[in-house]
Amino acid sequence: MDFLTALIILAIVVAIFGSKKGKSRKRSKQKSFKNSNKTTPAKRIADREPKPDPYTILYDHWKDVEAGIISVPRWYNDPVTEAQLKRLEDDEIQLPGRVITKGQASDLIGLAEDPGLGELEILKFFKITGLPVKHRSIALIEIERLMADPENASQWNNRPATPIQKEYYRYFGLQARKGLTASEAQDTIAANELTDEQDDEWFSYSDIFEELQDKDFRESYDLKKPSITLIRQAIKQRTDQGEKITELSADDIVDTLLEIKPDLEKN
């Protein structure tokens, strides 16, 4: 084999093996490119989305007020007061870089306050979570939005009477019709005239019920949720022993509940 022939054979071998090697690298590159474009899971995308911010919600609400989309009381647009500015400073509330009104200051102050029990009841009824249950101002905005829908308003007004409302009827011997709504019960309770003594007794009685219905309160005692009948029985046991209902608290009743039903305590 002469030198020229050997050189030609060597060139052919290099071309064949070099081509295969090149193709292998190309496949590897394509595979890597495909992996880099793999669909991102929805949760990962959601985690990158900006979280709701109470200030943004409030500022959007102000735009709707200024545009006349949402009606507000006349005092809302009065000048902010010195007392409000002091409160905002004390609460370290972030202020917009412009003059605010009395109503806007009230909204900002509400960011540092918890929603009231009545407001939480509405939010719970409509299964609203997140910022509205943490900031009173946001709760009020959300409730206003909910009640602007006639269907929501109807659902709320026609909801069944609450357990504590029914207990009020039982406690004072009032006749509760079948299908009693919460609104009807509230009207009856508001119209029912009580003596100061009855009012004090009911306040203490209902406070015990509400505390024992509160999950956070029960968790502080590792207590399962007691039935209304059981709570009633525990209160009666204490008052039958000569204790006044006005001198009892939910903390006092916990021990009695566990005496009556020990398995209420979580293991």
VENRAFEN-V707504 format. One record per residue. N is the residue number from 1. RES is the residue in three letters. BURIAL is + if it has 9 or more other C-alpha atoms within 8 Angstrom, else -. Layout:
# VENRAFEN-V707504
n->(N	N)
res->(RES	RES)
burial->(BURIAL	BURIAL)
This chain:
# VENRAFEN-V707504
n->(1	2	3	4	5	6	7	8	9	10	11	12	13	14	15	16	17	18	19	20	21	22	23	24	25	26	27	28	29	30	31	32	33	34	35	36	37	38	39	40	41	42	43	44	45	46	47	48	49	50	51	52	53	54	55	56	57	58	59	60	61	62	63	64	65	66	67	68	69	70	71	72	73	74	75	76	77	78	79	80	81	82	83	84	85	86	87	88	89	90	91	92	93	94	95	96	97	98	99	100	101	102	103	104	105	106	107	108	109	110	111	112	113	114	115	116	117	118	119	120	121	122	123	124	125	126	127	128	129	130	131	132	133	134	135	136	137	138	139	140	141	142	143	144	145	146	147	148	149	150	151	152	153	154	155	156	157	158	159	160	161	162	163	164	165	166	167	168	169	170	171	172	173	174	175	176	177	178	179	180	181	182	183	184	185	186	187	188	189	190	191	192	193	194	195	196	197	198	199	200	201	202	203	204	205	206	207	208	209	210	211	212	213	214	215	216	217	218	219	220	221	222	223	224	225	226	227	228	229	230	231	232	233	234	235	236	237	238	239	240	241	242	243	244	245	246	247	248	249	250	251	252	253	254	255	256	257	258	259	260	261	262	263	264	265	266	267)
res->(MET	ASP	PHE	LEU	THR	ALA	LEU	ILE	ILE	LEU	ALA	ILE	VAL	VAL	ALA	ILE	PHE	GLY	SER	LYS	LYS	GLY	LYS	SER	ARG	LYS	ARG	SER	LYS	GLN	LYS	SER	PHE	LYS	ASN	SER	ASN	LYS	THR	THR	PRO	ALA	LYS	ARG	ILE	ALA	ASP	ARG	GLU	PRO	LYS	PRO	ASP	PRO	TYR	THR	ILE	LEU	TYR	ASP	HIS	TRP	LYS	ASP	VAL	GLU	ALA	GLY	ILE	ILE	SER	VAL	PRO	ARG	TRP	TYR	ASN	ASP	PRO	VAL	THR	GLU	ALA	GLN	LEU	LYS	ARG	LEU	GLU	ASP	ASP	GLU	ILE	GLN	LEU	PRO	GLY	ARG	VAL	ILE	THR	LYS	GLY	GLN	ALA	SER	ASP	LEU	ILE	GLY	LEU	ALA	GLU	ASP	PRO	GLY	LEU	GLY	GLU	LEU	GLU	ILE	LEU	LYS	PHE	PHE	LYS	ILE	THR	GLY	LEU	PRO	VAL	LYS	HIS	ARG	SER	ILE	ALA	LEU	ILE	GLU	ILE	GLU	ARG	LEU	MET	ALA	ASP	PRO	GLU	ASN	ALA	SER	GLN	TRP	ASN	ASN	ARG	PRO	ALA	THR	PRO	ILE	GLN	LYS	GLU	TYR	TYR	ARG	TYR	PHE	GLY	LEU	GLN	ALA	ARG	LYS	GLY	LEU	THR	ALA	SER	GLU	ALA	GLN	ASP	THR	ILE	ALA	ALA	ASN	GLU	LEU	THR	ASP	GLU	GLN	ASP	ASP	GLU	TRP	PHE	SER	TYR	SER	ASP	ILE	PHE	GLU	GLU	LEU	GLN	ASP	LYS	ASP	PHE	ARG	GLU	SER	TYR	ASP	LEU	LYS	LYS	PRO	SER	ILE	THR	LEU	ILE	ARG	GLN	ALA	ILE	LYS	GLN	ARG	THR	ASP	GLN	GLY	GLU	LYS	ILE	THR	GLU	LEU	SER	ALA	ASP	ASP	ILE	VAL	ASP	THR	LEU	LEU	GLU	ILE	LYS	PRO	ASP	LEU	GLU	LYS	ASN)
burial->(-	-	-	-	-	+	-	-	-	-	-	-	-	-	-	-	-	-	-	-	-	-	-	-	-	-	-	-	-	-	-	-	-	-	-	-	-	-	-	-	-	-	-	-	+	-	-	-	-	-	-	-	-	+	-	-	+	+	-	-	+	+	-	+	+	-	-	-	-	-	-	-	-	-	-	+	-	+	-	+	-	-	-	+	+	-	+	+	-	-	-	-	+	-	-	-	-	-	-	+	+	+	+	+	+	+	+	+	+	+	+	+	+	+	+	-	-	-	+	+	-	+	+	+	-	-	-	+	-	-	+	+	+	+	+	+	+	+	+	+	+	+	+	-	-	+	+	-	-	-	-	+	+	-	-	+	+	+	+	-	+	-	-	+	+	+	-	+	+	+	-	-	-	-	-	-	-	-	-	+	+	+	+	+	+	+	-	-	-	-	-	-	-	-	-	-	-	-	+	+	+	-	-	+	+	+	+	+	+	+	+	+	+	-	-	-	+	+	-	-	-	-	+	-	+	+	-	-	-	+	+	-	-	+	+	-	-	+	+	-	-	-	+	-	+	-	-	+	+	+	-	-	+	-	-	+	+	+	-	-	-	-	-	+	+	-	-)
